[in-house]
Amino acid sequence: QVQLVESGGGSMQPGGSLKLSCLVSGLSLNDYAVAWFRQAPGKEREGIACISDNDERPFYADSVTRRFTISRDNAKNMVYLQMDSLKPEDTAVYYCAKTSTGWITSGSYYGFGSWGQGTQVTVSS
């Protein structure tokens, strides 16, 4: 059974940094693209970062580009999201996901069907 477990969330002041982690079990990540999503209260889930199985051409949503960095460690079956220069509008529950056929594009995503429980990130002063 495939499981995704996110961790590393918390509260941070604007301008601060957090690093989220996602442990994937039940399969090898070698052949999958991996991604991070977030969902703020009252809003739809948003795809914010995605990286292919060979680490090429990562995608970042406009809302996080040049502030967030997605990375992966296939040997550990881990996915990471380094979040810098945090803003109050980054407050959301963050989820990781994997896909063998999907991707994230500006404003939409496809091919993702399994989600972890998420980790809460709150940015406020």
C-alpha positions as CSV (number, residue, x, y, z in Angstrom):
1,Q,0.0,0.0,0.0
2,V,1.4,3.4,-1.0
3,Q,1.6,6.0,1.7
4,L,2.7,9.6,1.6
5,V,3.5,11.3,4.9
6,E,4.3,15.0,5.0
7,S,6.1,16.7,7.9
8,G,7.9,19.9,8.8
9,G,5.0,22.3,8.9
10,G,4.5,24.9,11.6
11,S,4.2,28.6,12.3
12,M,6.6,31.1,11.0
13,Q,6.8,34.9,10.7
14,P,6.7,36.6,7.3
15,G,10.1,36.4,5.7
16,G,11.1,33.2,7.4
17,S,11.9,29.7,6.0
18,L,10.5,26.2,6.5
19,K,11.5,22.9,4.9
20,L,8.8,20.3,4.3
21,S,9.5,16.7,4.0
22,C,7.5,13.8,2.5
23,L,8.3,10.2,3.0
24,V,6.8,7.9,0.4
25,S,6.5,4.2,1.2
26,G,5.1,1.2,-0.7
27,L,7.0,1.9,-4.0
28,S,10.2,3.2,-5.4
29,L,10.1,6.9,-6.4
30,N,12.6,6.3,-9.2
31,D,10.0,6.2,-11.9
32,Y,7.7,8.9,-10.7
33,A,7.4,12.6,-10.9
34,V,6.7,14.2,-7.5
35,A,4.9,17.3,-6.6
36,W,3.8,19.6,-3.8
37,F,0.3,21.0,-3.5
38,R,-1.4,23.3,-1.0
39,Q,-4.9,24.2,0.0
40,A,-5.9,27.3,1.9
41,P,-9.2,27.5,3.8
42,G,-12.1,28.1,1.3
43,K,-9.8,27.6,-1.7
44,E,-9.2,24.8,-4.2
45,R,-6.1,22.7,-4.0
46,E,-3.2,24.4,-5.9
47,G,-0.3,22.7,-7.5
48,I,2.8,24.7,-6.7
49,A,5.9,22.6,-7.6
50,C,6.6,19.5,-9.6
51,I,9.8,17.7,-10.5
52,S,10.3,14.9,-13.0
53,D,11.8,11.5,-12.3
54,N,15.1,12.6,-13.7
55,D,15.1,16.0,-11.9
56,E,14.8,17.9,-15.1
57,R,12.5,20.9,-15.8
58,P,10.9,21.5,-12.4
59,F,7.7,23.5,-12.5
60,Y,6.8,26.2,-10.1
61,A,3.6,28.1,-9.8
62,D,4.0,31.9,-10.2
63,S,2.9,32.3,-6.6
64,V,6.1,30.5,-5.3
65,T,8.7,30.8,-8.0
66,R,12.1,32.0,-6.9
67,R,11.0,31.4,-3.2
68,F,10.3,27.7,-3.1
69,T,12.5,24.8,-4.2
70,I,11.4,21.2,-4.7
71,S,13.9,18.4,-4.4
72,R,14.0,14.7,-4.1
73,D,16.2,11.9,-2.7
74,N,15.3,8.7,-4.4
75,A,17.5,6.6,-2.3
76,K,15.5,7.6,0.8
77,N,12.2,7.9,-1.0
78,M,11.9,11.4,0.2
79,V,10.6,14.6,-1.4
80,Y,11.4,18.1,0.0
81,L,10.0,21.6,-0.3
82,Q,12.3,24.4,0.8
83,M,10.2,27.5,1.4
84,D,12.0,30.8,1.8
85,S,10.7,34.4,2.1
86,L,7.4,33.1,3.4
87,K,4.3,35.3,3.1
88,P,1.0,35.3,4.9
89,E,-0.7,34.1,1.7
90,D,1.5,30.9,1.9
91,T,-0.7,29.8,4.8
92,A,-2.3,26.5,3.8
93,V,-2.2,22.7,4.3
94,Y,0.6,21.3,2.2
95,Y,0.4,17.9,0.5
96,C,2.9,15.9,-1.5
97,A,1.9,13.6,-4.4
98,K,3.4,11.3,-7.0
99,T,2.5,10.5,-10.6
100,S,3.7,8.4,-13.4
101,T,1.7,10.2,-16.1
102,G,0.7,13.6,-14.7
103,W,2.1,17.1,-14.3
104,I,1.2,20.5,-13.1
105,T,0.6,23.4,-15.4
106,S,-0.2,27.0,-14.7
107,G,-3.6,26.9,-13.0
108,S,-4.2,23.2,-13.3
109,Y,-2.9,19.7,-12.8
110,Y,-3.7,16.2,-13.9
111,G,-2.7,12.6,-13.1
112,F,-2.5,12.9,-9.3
113,G,-4.8,10.7,-7.2
114,S,-3.1,9.8,-4.0
115,W,-2.5,12.3,-1.2
116,G,-1.0,12.3,2.3
117,Q,-2.6,13.8,5.3
118,G,-0.9,17.1,4.8
119,T,1.0,19.4,7.0
120,Q,-0.2,22.8,8.2
121,V,1.9,25.9,7.4
122,T,0.9,29.2,9.1
123,V,2.7,32.4,8.3
124,S,1.7,35.4,10.4
125,S,3.3,38.1,12.5
